[in-house]
Amino acid sequence: PYRVRVQDDKAVVLDLHGTEYFFHAFHYPGFHYLSSFGKRGDAPEEMLSAENLRWNGNFLWTLDSNKSELTRLGFASSGDSLLRLEAVSLDEELLRALDFVQYDDSTFIIPDYSGDSRFCLVSRQGKLLHKIGTIPTTDEDALKNAHPALAQAWRSFIDYNPRNGVLAAVTQLGEVLEIYNLKDSTHIVRIGPNGEPEFQISQGYGIPTGIMGFSDIQVTDSAIYVVFQGRAFKDIMQKAQQGINLPDGGQNIYVFSLEGEPLCKYVLDHYIYGIWVDEVTKTIMATDVNNDQPILKFSFG
């Protein structure tokens, strides 16, 4: 279990390495099982991979990076199963889309993994409209000469809240939070104590050398919630050589204001990957890949 997304009385869990299905729908908040969808396979209506899922009203969008395809689904009249309504093939100019958000009914935002810019704006038909932003690195040499490796190292998880216009991104490596306010065009970069993503270039690829950083993000109406790991790769390797497998995920949830100011930090008693935050009920749902009961519920505030 990698991601959990809730809308009204429905929760959908993304199983990143699902053997038969990538997605599982449940009734919320009781988590009574409803159905599975996103069948793994090579057929036209099946999926090769699953990267993320996003609610938009009563519809659910999913991303298959291996097929370069976004799919829209809707619940059947019975309310217990999801039906595939449309598939959008992404422009060949987009390099391996690994995350997405829906900006409005006609536009998606997808991180740019070419390294030429930060984000791609993509039409509802999957066509690249234009690119915005640049990777906010201080490594001028990499910015000039190693675009793909730099983009790999700066792989980010993103979220967008259309109510306040805030698009936020956090790096999988290092400790960088970026906030783009798409209503007033401001851009804020916050770099934590662990700094930028660290990497070495080997045969054109970026090999991580620093820390595992963030693993999920949610922009609510009043704050930004992120899951942070903070474990050094050298420590992971040393433990592995000793036959010790460290828990996967992070124990920390950081909360920032919409301007990137630190508000608080929650230290959990489990290691988690994905979160869904409900500020009204002060509830955080999370996924724990180390646990036989992988869906956790935390109360906060």
N, C-alpha and C positions, 0 to 999 in steps of 0.2 A: 504493500500500500504506500502510495507516494503522495497523492493529493486528495483532499476532500473539499468539496464545494457544496454549499447548502443554499437552497432557494425555497422559501415558504416551508411546505411540509415534505420536501424531497431533499435527500442527500445523495450525492454521487461520489464514489471513491474510484480513483485511478490506480489500477494495479500495473505498475511500470513494466513488470516482466510476466504479465499474465500468459498462462499457457493456452487457454482457450478464449478468454474474453479479457479486454483491457479495462472495462468499466462495469461497475456494479451499483445499481440503484437501490436505495433504502427509503423507508418512511422515516421522517424526522419529527420529533426527537427520539423516538423509541428504537430506531435502527432495525425495524423489521424488514427483512429482505424482500425486495420486489422483483427484480430481474437483472440479467446481465446483458451487455451489448458491446459492440465494437469487437466483433469476432476476429481472432487472429488468423491471417491467411493471405493468399495471393489473389483471390478472386476479386472482381471489380468492387464489390460492396464490403470487402473485408479490409483489415488494417495490418500493415507491416510493423508499425510502431505507434506509440502514443506518448505525446510530450506534455500535453496540458488539456484542460477543459475549462470553459467559461459559460456561465449563465448569461442569457440576455432575455429578460422577461421569462416567458414560459418555454423558451427554446434553449438548447444546449449546443455549444460549438466545441468540437474536438480537433486536435491537430495531429496529423500523421506526418512526421518529418521525412520518413523514408519514401513515402509516396508524394511528398510536397502537396498535401491536400488538407483543406479544412472541410469539416462536415457539420451540417446543421441537423439536429434531431429535435423531435417533439414527442411529448407523451401521447400515447393512444387514448381514446375516449375512456377506456377503463381506468386510466391513470396509473397503471402498474408496469407498463413497458414503453420503451422509447423506439420511435420509428425514424428511419433515415429520410430526411426531407430534401436535402440538396448537398452536392459536393462541389467545392471550389478548388480547381487546380491552380497552384501558385506559379507565378511568373518564373521562367527559367533563370532570370537575372538574380533571383533571390538565392543566396547560398544557404542551404540547409536550415530552414526555419526551426528553431528549438523552443520558441515561446511566442505568444501572441496575446493581444488584447483587442477588443472591439472599441474603436474610437467613437464611431456613430454607426447609423444603419448602413452607411455606404463605404466605410473605411476601417481597415484593420491597421494596427501598429505591430511591427515585427522587428526584433533586434537585427542589426546588420552584421553578419559574420564575415563580410569581406574585409572589414576594418576600415573601409573608406569613410564611413559615417557611423552614427550611433543607432539610428532607427530607420526603417523603411516604412513609408506609408503606402498601403496596398488597397486597391479598389475591391469592392464586393465581388467583382469578377476575377480577382486574383492578380490583376495587373499592377506592376510597380508604378506608382504615381510620382513620388520623389523621395529623396533621403534627407534626413535632418540630423544635426548634431555631430560631434566628434568625440572620440574616446578621450576622456580627460586625464591622460597620462602625462607625467613629466619626462618620460623616456622619449626624447625627441628622435633618437636613432631608430627605435622600433616604429615610431609613428611615420617615419619616412621610408624605412626599408623593410619592414616586417609586418605588413598589414594583416595577413591571415593569422600568423602566430599570435600577434597582439590581440586580435579579435577573439581567438580561442581562449587566451588567458583571461580576457575581460568578459567571458560569457556571463550574462546576468539574468536574473529572474526579475520579471516585471509585473506591475499591476497598475490599473488605471481606474479612477473613480470619476465617472462623467458628471456627478453632481457638483464636485468642486474643481474639476479640470486638472487634477493632479495625476501625473504619470511618474511613477517611481521605479527605480532599478537598483538592485543590489548585486554585487559581484559574488560568483561562486568561489573565487579565490580572493585572498586579501580581505580588506574591510572597507569597502567604498559604497556609499549610498548616494545616488543621484536623484534629484527631484526636478522635474520639469512641470511648471504650471502652464498648461496649454491655453489658459484664459488670458494671462497677462504676459506670457512668453518669458518668464523668469526661469533661470536655471541655477540650481544650488548643488554643490558637490561637498559631501562630508566624508573625510577620510579618517578612519579610526586608528587606534594605536598600532594595529598590525599593518597599516599602510596599503599601498597598491598591490594588485596581484603580482606575484613574483614568478618568473619563468625563465627557462633557458630554451634556446632555439636549437632543434635537432632535426635535420632534413626537412626544414620548412615548417615543422610543427612546434607549437609551444608546449614545453614539458613543465608542469607545475613544480615549484621548489619551495614555496612559502607555506601558507596555511590553507586549510579548508575554511571557507568563509561562510556566506549565507546560503540557506537552502530554500527559503520561501518568503513571500512578502504579501501583505495585504494593505491597501489604502482604504481606510474607512472614511466616514464623513469628517472625523475630527483628528485622526492620527494615522501613523504608519507603523505597522507591526511587522517585525522581521524575526526569522529563526537564524541564530548564529551558532556556528560550531567552534571555530578558533583552534583547531588541533593542527599541529605542524606535521607536514608530510614525513619529515625525518623521524618523528616519534612514532608515526603509524608504521613506517618501515621497520624500525628497531623492534617494536612489539611483535610484528609479524614474523621477524626472524627468530624471535624467542618462542614462537608458537602461540602468541597471545593475540586473539582477535578482539579489538576494541569495539565497543558499541557503535553502531552506525547512526549518525545524526548529531543534533546539537541539543544541549540542555538549556540554552538561553533564548528568551524572547526579549528583544529590545523594542521599546516603544519610543517613537520620535514624533514631534509635532509636524505639521504639514510643511514647515519651513526647515525641517531637519534638526531641530533642537532636541537633545536627549530628554525624555520625560521620565522613564523608569526602565528597570530591568527585572524580568522574572527569571528565577533559576528553578528549573523543573526537577522532579524526581524521576523523570524518564528522558531518554534520548529520542527526539522527534525529527521529522523531515518537513511535513506539510502542516499548514494551519488554516483554519477558518474562524474568524473572529466575529462575534455578535456583541456589539457594545450595549445593546438594549438590555439583554439578559446577563451581561457580563460573563459570557461563556466563550471558551476557546476549544474548538474541536481540533484534534491533532492526529497525525499518523505516526506510528511507532513500528519501524520495520524489524525491530529486535524481539517483538512480543507476539505470543500466540493470540492475544486479544489486541489487535493492532489499532483500534480506534479508541482514542482517549478523550476524556472531557475534563477541562480545567475550569475552575471559577476564579475570577480576578476582581480587583477593585474593592 
